[in-house]
């Protein structure tokens, strides 16, 4: 049983990249689907596909690598808020990740979004993870 599904999501991607896998399969949830969409929109992954298996569902993610050096597009995935210590931030307190080169994924009352979108919509929330 997984106690922190978002940390499991990030760890599966991290492990697949270290093993140089092309595709990783992750059990689906609405929050994980939204995080996957954000990763795709920001160019961190190549493609994604949601599959229904009459249970929970599966997210298939095609990982992105540099064509010449074979380095992964995602350098680091860091879980910020965790079940034992939740991290919340107001819009003004949302810090930039790597001076704006990375993104923070924030769960707000208006849905899951990046830190930049949360600042423009003037909403705060739980800072779930940093990606760069």
C-alpha positions as CSV (number, residue, x, y, z in Angstrom):
1,X,0.0,0.0,0.0
2,X,1.4,3.4,-1.0
3,X,0.9,6.1,1.6
4,X,2.1,9.0,-0.7
5,X,0.9,8.5,-4.2
6,X,2.5,11.7,-5.6
7,X,5.9,10.7,-4.2
8,X,5.4,7.3,-5.8
9,X,4.6,9.0,-9.1
10,X,7.8,11.1,-9.0
11,X,9.9,8.1,-7.9
12,X,8.7,6.0,-10.8
13,X,9.6,8.7,-13.3
14,X,13.0,9.2,-11.6
15,X,13.8,5.5,-11.6
16,X,12.7,5.0,-15.2
17,X,15.0,7.9,-16.3
18,X,18.0,6.5,-14.4
19,X,17.4,3.1,-16.1
20,X,17.0,4.9,-19.4
21,X,13.5,3.5,-20.1
22,X,11.5,5.0,-22.9
23,X,8.1,4.5,-21.3
24,X,6.9,4.3,-17.7
25,X,3.5,3.1,-16.5
26,X,1.9,4.6,-13.4
27,X,-1.4,3.9,-11.6
28,X,-3.8,6.8,-12.5
29,X,-5.6,9.3,-10.3
30,X,-7.0,12.8,-11.2
31,X,-4.1,14.6,-9.6
32,X,-1.5,12.5,-11.3
33,X,-3.3,13.0,-14.6
34,X,-3.1,16.8,-14.1
35,X,0.6,16.7,-13.2
36,X,1.3,14.6,-16.3
37,X,-0.6,17.2,-18.4
38,X,1.5,20.0,-16.9
39,X,4.8,18.1,-17.5
40,X,3.7,17.6,-21.2
41,X,2.7,21.3,-21.6
42,X,6.0,22.5,-20.2
43,X,8.1,20.1,-22.4
44,X,9.4,17.7,-19.7
45,X,7.9,14.6,-21.3
46,X,7.5,13.5,-24.9
47,X,3.9,12.0,-24.8
48,X,1.4,10.6,-22.4
49,X,-1.6,8.3,-22.7
50,X,-4.4,7.6,-20.2
51,X,-5.6,4.0,-20.4
52,X,-8.7,2.5,-18.6
53,X,-8.2,-1.0,-17.3
54,X,-11.7,-1.2,-15.6
55,X,-10.0,-0.5,-12.2
56,X,-7.9,2.5,-11.4
57,X,-6.5,3.2,-14.8
58,X,-2.9,3.6,-16.0
59,X,-0.9,6.5,-17.2
60,X,1.7,5.7,-19.8
61,X,4.4,8.4,-20.1
62,X,7.0,8.5,-22.9
63,X,10.1,10.1,-21.3
64,X,12.1,12.7,-23.1
65,X,15.9,12.6,-23.6
66,X,18.4,14.9,-25.4
67,X,19.0,13.4,-28.9
68,X,22.8,13.6,-28.7
69,X,23.8,13.3,-25.1
70,X,20.9,11.0,-24.1
71,X,20.5,13.1,-20.9
72,X,16.9,13.2,-19.5
73,X,14.9,16.4,-19.9
74,X,14.0,16.3,-16.2
75,X,17.1,16.9,-14.1
76,X,15.4,16.7,-10.7
77,X,12.0,15.8,-9.2
78,X,11.6,16.9,-5.6
79,X,8.6,16.3,-3.3
80,X,8.0,19.4,-1.2
81,X,4.8,18.8,0.7
82,X,4.5,15.4,2.2
83,X,1.9,13.6,4.4
84,X,3.9,14.2,7.5
85,X,4.6,17.9,6.8
86,X,2.3,19.8,4.5
87,X,3.8,22.9,2.8
88,X,1.4,25.7,1.9
89,X,2.2,29.1,0.4
90,X,0.3,32.3,-0.4
91,X,0.6,33.7,-3.9
92,X,3.3,36.2,-2.8
93,X,5.2,33.5,-1.0
94,X,5.5,31.1,-4.0
95,X,9.2,31.0,-4.6
96,X,10.7,30.5,-8.1
97,X,12.4,27.2,-8.8
98,X,16.0,27.6,-10.1
99,X,15.4,31.3,-10.7
100,X,12.5,30.6,-13.0
101,X,14.1,27.7,-15.0
102,X,12.0,25.1,-13.2
103,X,8.4,24.8,-12.1
104,X,6.6,24.2,-8.8
105,X,3.3,22.3,-9.0
106,X,0.7,23.7,-6.7
107,X,-2.6,22.3,-5.6
108,X,-5.0,25.2,-5.3
109,X,-8.7,25.7,-4.9
110,X,-8.9,26.3,-8.6
111,X,-7.1,23.0,-9.4
112,X,-3.6,21.8,-9.9
113,X,-1.3,24.3,-11.7
114,X,2.2,25.7,-11.9
115,X,3.6,28.3,-9.5
116,X,3.5,30.9,-12.3
117,X,-0.2,30.3,-13.1
118,X,-1.0,30.4,-9.4
119,X,0.7,33.8,-9.1
120,X,-1.1,35.3,-12.1
121,X,-4.5,34.0,-10.8
122,X,-3.5,35.2,-7.3
123,X,-4.2,31.9,-5.5
124,X,-2.1,30.0,-3.0
125,X,-2.2,26.4,-2.0
126,X,-0.1,23.3,-1.3
127,X,3.3,23.2,-3.0
128,X,3.4,19.6,-4.1
129,X,6.7,19.3,-5.9
130,X,9.6,21.1,-7.7
131,X,10.7,20.0,-11.2
132,X,13.7,21.2,-13.2
